[in-house]
Structures are given as structure tokens and as C-alpha cells.
Amino acid sequence: MVVKAAISVLGPLTFTTARFGVAAATLFVLIRVRDGAIRWPGRLGPRLLGLGVLGFGCYQVLWTAGLARVTAGDSALIIAAAPVITALVAGLAGLDRLTGPKLAGALLAFAGVTIVVTASHGVALGASLAGDALTLGAAALWAVYTVIGARVLRHIDPLQATAWAVLGGFLFLLPFGLWDVANQPPPNLTPAILAELAYSGMLAAGIASVLMFNAVRHVGPTRASAMQLLVPAGAVVLGAVFLGETVGIAEVAGGIVIVLGVVLTRRTRVIPLRLRARAGTPA
């Protein structure tokens, strides 16, 4: 909701670039306060900057380009495939054990997102194959970013890793943002727009990204990514509370399915042993 309001004034590329500039500044201030100094992370530096180019820079460009060609519902649904892709990539890379519950939970949560998105926006997949492909590419980049991040976090803490990655994304986006500024009228930077930019940059892009890397470090990329599927359900709730939007039975059902999927990723078995025993299924 906040991003939508700000983009209508600043333009998508200008807003996105400014957002990650604010996020990078916020995280480096936190590093300065915590550690007393900002130090280049040695050999990890280029890798972290490149990680940011991938997960924040290229992702944003592909997502924005895809969104211009498909509906908001299509975009949200395709992006929601990122946790499933993450589970597969992490398993292939040997960075996360691809167990039955993890994969089943990710797929179940994705099904819940499908219900929520279809009920809220409707979908028309295939109307623009180019748009669908660009958006799917963005989802794949985010999955790769998350998996590579899990490997990097073995050598650096989440705050440091996120700060340098966000900086890499900002530097990549900067030429796009400057081009956008040069090709549109001067924006009307009201206090409300500045507050929205600060919120989106400091919290949504900055602190939230650190929390995401903390989750990846503690529970692995598959489970951490699956938790992100709670966002569509949360957006529906916030829309109902603050914007008075109607929440239908489908949205409620989809939200419940999402939560069940996320819970399933934390289990050791898809079917509990006691139910297996009753059904006569081998453990």
C-alpha cells in the first residue's frame, strides 16, 4: 500500500532507487553504531555487492518490466513461486536438505497464495508470455539470491551481509533511477511521500532484509522463504483494517492454507507417525 502511493508520484524506477539508497544508508548507520566503524568485508566484498546486484538490482528491473506487461494478480502469483524455486535450488546446491515436509509445505503455501491472489485480483496467466517470463525470472533471481546468501552467512553476520548487498543493488539501480528522474517532471515531494519513502527504505527494504537473512541463517533458505508467503495474507488483513477492503471466504481460506503450509515446512514428516501407524503406512 505504501509503495503504491509513493510510486504514483515518484515513478517506479526513481522510487526503487531512492528506496534502496535509504535502506543502504540506514544499515550502514546501524553498523557504525554497533561496531564503531564501517569496514570493507575483505574478499567477501565483491561477492556481497554482486549478490545485491542479483537479488535487489536485477530482480527489481525484471519485476518492474514484467509488471508493466501483466496484471498485479499475475505478478503476485508468479513471484510467490520463489519459495518453491528456493527449495529446489537449495536442495540441488546441497545448502538445505530438501525433505518431503519442506517441499510439500512450500507447495501448499503457494496453493494458499494462489487462492488469495485469484480471489483478490484474478489472474490471466499467458496473456503476456514476455511479462510472465520476466516475472518468473525475477522470482528465480530471488531464489538464487537467498540460496547464495545462505552460503555467505557462514562467514559474515546478517547485518553486514545485507548492508553490502543492498549497496550493490543501489549502485546497480542508480543509472536507471537517474534516467527516470531526467525523463519526468519534478516530483511533488510532500511530507507524506517522504515518510512513505523513509518507511519503505528503512524498514521494508532495510531492516526486513536483515531479518530475512537472520531467518535464513537460523532455519535455512527453504523455511525462511516459505515464511515470506505469509505476506499476501498479511496484505489482505491490512487492507481490510486500514482501507476498509472486503475480505471474502476465499481470502480467509487461502490465508489458512498458507499458514498450514508454513507450519508443515517445520515438521520432520508430512504424515505424523501416529497417523501412519493407524493407516498401516510404513514409517
Kinemage of the C-alpha trace (Angstrom):
@kinemage 1
@onewidth
@group {chain A} dominant
@subgroup {mainchain}
@vectorlist {calphas} color= white
{ca met a 1} P 0.000 0.000 0.000
{ca val a 2} L 2.809 2.398 0.918
{ca val a 3} L 4.815 1.563 -2.208
{ca lys a 4} L 1.789 2.022 -4.471
{ca ala a 5} L 1.156 5.544 -3.166
{ca ala a 6} L 4.785 6.640 -3.490
{ca ile a 7} L 5.271 5.177 -6.981
{ca ser a 8} L 2.295 7.170 -8.275
{ca val a 9} L 4.254 10.364 -7.503
{ca leu a 10} L 7.914 9.439 -7.947
{ca gly a 11} L 7.758 6.823 -10.687
{ca pro a 12} L 8.785 3.174 -10.175
{ca leu a 13} L 12.497 3.437 -11.016
{ca thr a 14} L 13.016 6.687 -9.090
{ca phe a 15} L 11.237 5.327 -6.059
{ca thr a 16} L 13.012 1.967 -6.132
{ca thr a 17} L 16.445 3.581 -6.451
{ca ala a 18} L 15.763 6.072 -3.663
{ca arg a 19} L 14.316 3.302 -1.522
{ca phe a 20} L 17.464 1.202 -1.659
{ca gly a 21} L 19.623 4.285 -1.142
{ca val a 22} L 17.734 4.941 2.092
{ca ala a 23} L 17.997 1.262 3.041
{ca ala a 24} L 21.768 1.175 2.474
{ca ala a 25} L 22.291 4.377 4.473
{ca thr a 26} L 20.156 3.007 7.323
{ca leu a 27} L 22.051 -0.282 7.537
{ca phe a 28} L 25.484 1.343 7.441
{ca val a 29} L 24.430 3.714 10.225
{ca leu a 30} L 23.430 0.667 12.283
{ca ile a 31} L 26.821 -0.941 11.573
{ca arg a 32} L 28.567 2.282 12.613
{ca val a 33} L 26.597 2.408 15.857
{ca arg a 34} L 27.104 -1.275 16.620
{ca asp a 35} L 30.733 -1.756 15.573
{ca gly a 36} L 32.107 1.773 15.852
{ca ala a 37} L 33.343 1.732 12.241
{ca ile a 38} L 32.377 0.592 8.755
{ca arg a 39} L 34.955 -1.802 7.325
{ca trp a 40} L 35.233 -3.365 3.884
{ca pro a 41} L 34.466 -7.101 4.294
{ca gly a 42} L 37.642 -8.232 2.514
{ca arg a 43} L 37.298 -10.991 -0.047
{ca leu a 44} L 33.579 -11.236 0.620
{ca gly a 45} L 33.058 -7.649 -0.538
{ca pro a 46} L 32.774 -8.250 -4.296
{ca arg a 47} L 30.605 -11.311 -3.700
{ca leu a 48} L 28.215 -9.351 -1.487
{ca leu a 49} L 27.980 -6.467 -3.951
{ca gly a 50} L 27.320 -8.945 -6.745
{ca leu a 51} L 24.732 -10.670 -4.591
{ca gly a 52} L 22.949 -7.353 -4.194
{ca val a 53} L 23.074 -6.688 -7.931
{ca leu a 54} L 21.382 -10.048 -8.410
{ca gly a 55} L 18.825 -10.038 -5.591
{ca phe a 56} L 17.948 -6.346 -5.440
{ca gly a 57} L 19.094 -4.756 -8.707
{ca cys a 58} L 18.314 -7.250 -11.479
{ca tyr a 59} L 15.334 -8.560 -9.539
{ca gln a 60} L 13.751 -5.105 -9.381
{ca val a 61} L 14.372 -4.409 -13.078
{ca leu a 62} L 12.845 -7.731 -14.172
{ca trp a 63} L 9.932 -7.429 -11.764
{ca thr a 64} L 9.149 -3.864 -12.838
{ca ala a 65} L 9.405 -4.753 -16.534
{ca gly a 66} L 7.182 -7.788 -16.000
{ca leu a 67} L 4.611 -5.823 -14.006
{ca ala a 68} L 4.257 -3.399 -16.913
{ca arg a 69} L 3.088 -6.315 -19.086
{ca val a 70} L 0.956 -8.416 -16.718
{ca thr a 71} L -1.717 -7.790 -14.121
{ca ala a 72} L -0.913 -7.287 -10.461
{ca gly a 73} L -2.527 -10.649 -9.723
{ca asp a 74} L -0.361 -12.477 -12.251
{ca ser a 75} L 2.760 -10.800 -10.894
{ca ala a 76} L 1.952 -11.633 -7.270
{ca leu a 77} L 1.194 -15.249 -8.134
{ca ile a 78} L 4.383 -15.802 -10.152
{ca ile a 79} L 6.587 -14.091 -7.557
{ca ala a 80} L 5.024 -16.363 -4.941
{ca ala a 81} L 6.716 -19.273 -6.706
{ca ala a 82} L 10.080 -18.025 -5.377
{ca pro a 83} L 9.995 -20.156 -2.184
{ca val a 84} L 9.307 -23.304 -4.215
{ca ile a 85} L 12.189 -22.455 -6.546
{ca thr a 86} L 14.339 -21.711 -3.492
{ca ala a 87} L 13.616 -25.146 -2.048
{ca leu a 88} L 14.670 -26.822 -5.303
{ca val a 89} L 17.817 -24.701 -5.788
{ca ala a 90} L 18.882 -25.096 -2.145
{ca gly a 91} L 18.423 -28.848 -2.366
{ca leu a 92} L 20.422 -29.107 -5.597
{ca ala a 93} L 23.174 -26.903 -4.173
{ca gly a 94} L 23.394 -29.009 -1.015
{ca leu a 95} L 22.730 -25.991 1.224
{ca asp a 96} L 19.417 -27.208 2.574
{ca arg a 97} L 18.049 -30.714 2.858
{ca leu a 98} L 15.033 -30.977 0.586
{ca thr a 99} L 12.765 -33.058 2.797
{ca gly a 100} L 9.207 -34.044 1.987
{ca pro a 101} L 7.660 -31.661 4.546
{ca lys a 102} L 9.696 -28.695 3.296
{ca leu a 103} L 8.735 -29.194 -0.328
{ca ala a 104} L 5.131 -30.115 0.478
{ca gly a 105} L 4.833 -27.129 2.814
{ca ala a 106} L 6.191 -24.723 0.197
{ca leu a 107} L 3.794 -26.100 -2.414
{ca leu a 108} L 0.846 -25.943 -0.001
{ca ala a 109} L 1.647 -22.352 0.970
{ca phe a 110} L 1.926 -21.478 -2.722
{ca ala a 111} L -1.511 -23.010 -3.255
{ca gly a 112} L -2.809 -20.754 -0.487
{ca val a 113} L -1.303 -17.722 -2.206
{ca thr a 114} L -2.996 -18.822 -5.427
{ca ile a 115} L -6.359 -18.798 -3.654
{ca val a 116} L -5.761 -15.351 -2.120
{ca val a 117} L -4.442 -13.757 -5.312
{ca thr a 118} L -7.157 -15.267 -7.515
{ca ala a 119} L -9.880 -14.089 -5.165
{ca ser a 120} L -8.387 -10.611 -4.695
{ca his a 121} L -7.083 -9.730 -8.166
{ca gly a 122} L -7.899 -12.507 -10.586
{ca val a 123} L -5.273 -13.973 -12.889
{ca ala a 124} L -4.822 -14.263 -16.630
{ca leu a 125} L -1.630 -16.236 -16.990
{ca gly a 126} L -0.417 -16.500 -20.562
{ca ala a 127} L -1.912 -13.179 -21.683
{ca ser a 128} L 1.632 -11.846 -21.947
{ca leu a 129} L 4.242 -14.561 -22.187
{ca ala a 130} L 7.028 -11.972 -22.101
{ca gly a 131} L 5.643 -10.458 -18.904
{ca asp a 132} L 5.200 -13.862 -17.307
{ca ala a 133} L 8.758 -14.846 -18.291
{ca leu a 134} L 10.255 -11.621 -16.901
{ca thr a 135} L 8.386 -12.043 -13.627
{ca leu a 136} L 9.371 -15.700 -13.337
{ca gly a 137} L 12.962 -14.641 -13.981
{ca ala a 138} L 12.683 -12.201 -11.086
{ca ala a 139} L 11.384 -14.982 -8.821
{ca ala a 140} L 14.273 -17.229 -9.868
{ca leu a 141} L 16.806 -14.467 -9.143
{ca trp a 142} L 15.377 -14.007 -5.661
{ca ala a 143} L 15.638 -17.740 -5.052
{ca val a 144} L 19.285 -17.767 -6.159
{ca tyr a 145} L 19.971 -14.683 -4.003
{ca thr a 146} L 18.535 -16.444 -0.956
{ca val a 147} L 20.483 -19.657 -1.538
{ca ile a 148} L 23.823 -17.923 -2.197
{ca gly a 149} L 23.140 -15.733 0.816
{ca ala a 150} L 22.869 -18.849 2.972
{ca arg a 151} L 26.412 -19.812 1.956
{ca val a 152} L 27.800 -16.300 2.539
{ca leu a 153} L 26.226 -16.132 6.000
{ca arg a 154} L 28.645 -18.833 7.136
{ca his a 155} L 31.371 -16.169 7.089
{ca ile a 156} L 29.653 -12.860 7.940
{ca asp a 157} L 26.775 -11.685 10.122
{ca pro a 158} L 23.379 -10.831 8.586
{ca leu a 159} L 23.602 -7.065 9.165
{ca gln a 160} L 26.962 -6.754 7.397
{ca ala a 161} L 25.900 -9.074 4.589
{ca thr a 162} L 22.636 -7.232 3.986
{ca ala a 163} L 24.207 -3.761 4.092
{ca trp a 164} L 26.777 -4.518 1.400
{ca ala a 165} L 24.261 -6.441 -0.704
{ca val a 166} L 21.767 -3.559 -0.562
{ca leu a 167} L 24.568 -1.154 -1.526
{ca gly a 168} L 25.339 -3.334 -4.553
{ca gly a 169} L 21.689 -3.266 -5.566
{ca phe a 170} L 21.513 0.519 -5.130
{ca leu a 171} L 24.614 1.138 -7.258
{ca phe a 172} L 23.165 -1.067 -9.996
{ca leu a 173} L 19.810 0.743 -9.894
{ca leu a 174} L 21.280 4.263 -9.721
{ca pro a 175} L 21.628 4.802 -13.517
{ca phe a 176} L 18.032 3.638 -14.015
{ca gly a 177} L 16.805 5.996 -11.315
{ca leu a 178} L 18.720 8.972 -12.737
{ca trp a 179} L 17.317 8.220 -16.191
{ca asp a 180} L 13.802 8.116 -14.750
{ca val a 181} L 14.306 11.460 -12.977
{ca ala a 182} L 15.607 13.089 -16.163
{ca asn a 183} L 12.590 11.959 -18.190
{ca gln a 184} L 9.739 13.075 -15.958
{ca pro a 185} L 8.553 16.339 -14.354
{ca pro a 186} L 9.988 17.233 -10.918
{ca pro a 187} L 8.048 15.203 -8.316
{ca asn a 188} L 5.965 16.845 -5.619
{ca leu a 189} L 7.833 15.648 -2.521
{ca thr a 190} L 5.218 16.149 0.147
{ca pro a 191} L 5.881 15.170 3.778
{ca ala a 192} L 3.633 12.143 3.242
{ca ile a 193} L 5.678 10.940 0.263
{ca leu a 194} L 8.948 11.417 2.157
{ca ala a 195} L 7.519 9.495 5.113
{ca glu a 196} L 6.453 6.671 2.793
{ca leu a 197} L 9.924 6.586 1.232
{ca ala a 198} L 11.561 6.522 4.670
{ca tyr a 199} L 9.307 3.707 5.863
{ca ser a 200} L 9.783 1.642 2.725
{ca gly a 201} L 13.554 2.151 2.680
{ca met a 202} L 14.439 1.941 6.370
{ca leu a 203} L 12.039 -0.800 7.416
{ca ala a 204} L 10.660 -2.733 4.429
{ca ala a 205} L 13.885 -2.820 2.371
{ca gly a 206} L 16.451 -2.355 5.142
{ca ile a 207} L 15.520 -3.919 8.477
{ca ala a 208} L 13.219 -6.515 6.895
{ca ser a 209} L 16.071 -7.723 4.661
{ca val a 210} L 18.300 -8.158 7.710
{ca leu a 211} L 15.570 -10.145 9.451
{ca met a 212} L 15.225 -12.283 6.329
{ca phe a 213} L 18.938 -13.122 6.348
{ca asn a 214} L 18.712 -13.862 10.077
{ca ala a 215} L 15.924 -16.327 9.319
{ca val a 216} L 17.961 -17.909 6.518
{ca arg a 217} L 20.884 -18.305 8.902
{ca his a 218} L 18.818 -19.991 11.617
{ca val a 219} L 16.208 -22.090 9.763
{ca gly a 220} L 17.651 -22.381 6.256
{ca pro a 221} L 16.618 -20.832 2.933
{ca thr a 222} L 13.618 -23.090 2.307
{ca arg a 223} L 11.798 -22.400 5.550
{ca ala a 224} L 12.736 -18.717 5.559
{ca ser a 225} L 11.398 -18.275 2.022
{ca ala a 226} L 8.199 -20.149 2.836
{ca met a 227} L 7.533 -17.685 5.663
{ca gln a 228} L 7.514 -14.891 3.086
{ca leu a 229} L 4.354 -16.394 1.636
{ca leu a 230} L 2.565 -15.037 4.705
{ca val a 231} L 2.919 -11.574 3.139
{ca pro a 232} L -0.088 -11.824 0.748
{ca ala a 233} L -2.325 -12.935 3.592
{ca gly a 234} L -0.999 -10.110 5.761
{ca ala a 235} L -1.639 -7.609 2.968
{ca val a 236} L -5.272 -8.713 2.797
{ca val a 237} L -5.654 -8.212 6.555
{ca leu a 238} L -4.024 -4.773 6.459
{ca gly a 239} L -6.187 -3.771 3.520
{ca ala a 240} L -9.271 -4.734 5.473
{ca val a 241} L -8.172 -2.910 8.634
{ca phe a 242} L -6.791 0.322 7.161
{ca leu a 243} L -8.510 0.625 3.774
{ca gly a 244} L -11.850 -0.960 4.540
{ca glu a 245} L -11.412 -3.580 1.814
{ca thr a 246} L -13.752 -6.567 1.871
{ca val a 247} L -12.285 -9.903 2.929
{ca gly a 248} L -14.124 -12.847 1.443
{ca ile a 249} L -14.254 -16.504 2.376
{ca ala a 250} L -11.675 -17.335 -0.303
{ca glu a 251} L -9.116 -14.926 1.183
{ca val a 252} L -9.662 -16.394 4.656
{ca ala a 253} L -9.361 -19.960 3.342
{ca gly a 254} L -6.232 -19.073 1.381
{ca gly a 255} L -4.667 -17.484 4.449
{ca ile a 256} L -5.329 -20.618 6.492
{ca val a 257} L -3.772 -22.790 3.768
{ca ile a 258} L -0.688 -20.539 3.687
{ca val a 259} L -0.230 -20.830 7.449
{ca leu a 260} L -0.652 -24.614 7.305
{ca gly a 261} L 1.965 -24.793 4.558
{ca val a 262} L 4.461 -22.736 6.555
{ca val a 263} L 3.850 -24.909 9.626
{ca leu a 264} L 4.376 -28.029 7.515
{ca thr a 265} L 7.854 -26.878 6.459
{ca arg a 266} L 8.861 -27.085 10.119
{ca arg a 267} L 7.806 -30.715 10.556
{ca thr a 268} L 10.024 -33.743 10.156
{ca arg a 269} L 7.340 -35.798 8.396
{ca val a 270} L 4.399 -34.952 6.180
{ca ile a 271} L 2.257 -37.554 7.944
{ca pro a 272} L 2.806 -37.914 11.742
{ca leu a 273} L 3.928 -41.333 12.934
{ca arg a 274} L 0.731 -41.949 14.904
{ca leu a 275} L -1.378 -41.424 11.778
{ca arg a 276} L 0.963 -43.638 9.764
{ca ala a 277} L 0.521 -46.372 12.367
{ca arg a 278} L -3.255 -46.118 12.229
{ca ala a 279} L -3.236 -46.268 8.453
{ca gly a 280} L -0.714 -49.090 8.413
{ca thr a 281} L 1.755 -46.999 6.395
{ca pro a 282} L 5.457 -47.882 6.842
{ca ala a 283} L 7.333 -45.141 8.754
